[in-house]
Amino acid sequence: MKWDDFGLSKGELKLFKSLNTPSKIQNFINKIPINFEEDGKDSCYSPRMVLEKNRCHCIEGAILAALILRVNGYAPLLVDLTASSKDFDHVIAVFKKYGKWGAITKTNHYSLRYREPVYETIRELVMSYFHEYFNDKGKKTLRSYSNPVDLSMFDHENWMTTEEEIWQIPEYLTEVEHFKILNKSQIAGLRDADKIETKVSEIVEYTGKAKKNL
């Protein structure tokens, strides 16, 4: 693959190739400050825009991680996690190593973070987030997930380097088939997160005023 055909600069390629393991990519994504969207306007920055603005939220970080994974020989895959109406969805970049699935994520909280490649299936990986995926009322809210979506399908739209926002990606993620992980009886029987869990969930990596839970 000729990366200059996609408009990546020499500097971008050098940076991405230096991040040649999933753990290095996660460390890099963590160091990018959270995009709190403090101007009140929703955003979906391309990887180049994230680097230029030096900020990203969950889907922006996941898309950038998928690109860096791709430069290093992995498929650029995203999985969409959907929550109940009482919480916010989340997007993760997934990768397969040693025949197992792992994930890179961007979040400001302790729970929805990196996953080692130790999971047999995407569902197993997704379920590793279940117990810590709760809202500020302590209600467990994870409800469904998508299969991995390969971002190479958007190559013709220049998703890696465009200066325009790339809303086509989150819009597509909402449209693909999702798989429910709970039935109504299971939802009704869920135990709330306890005081220790909710206290830990208040720890954030970056401080600022977010209009949504990141």
ABEGO torsion letter per residue (X at the ends): XBAAAAGBBAAAAAAAAABABAAAAAAAAAABBBBAGAAGBBBBBBAAAAAAAGBBBAAAAAAAAAAAAAAAGBBBBBBBBBBBAABBBBBBBBBBBGGBBBBBBBBABAABBBBBBABABAAAAAAAAAAABBBAAGBBABABBBBBBBAAAAAAAGAAABABBBAAAAAAAAABBBBBABBAAAAAABBBBBAAAAAAAABBABBEBBABBX
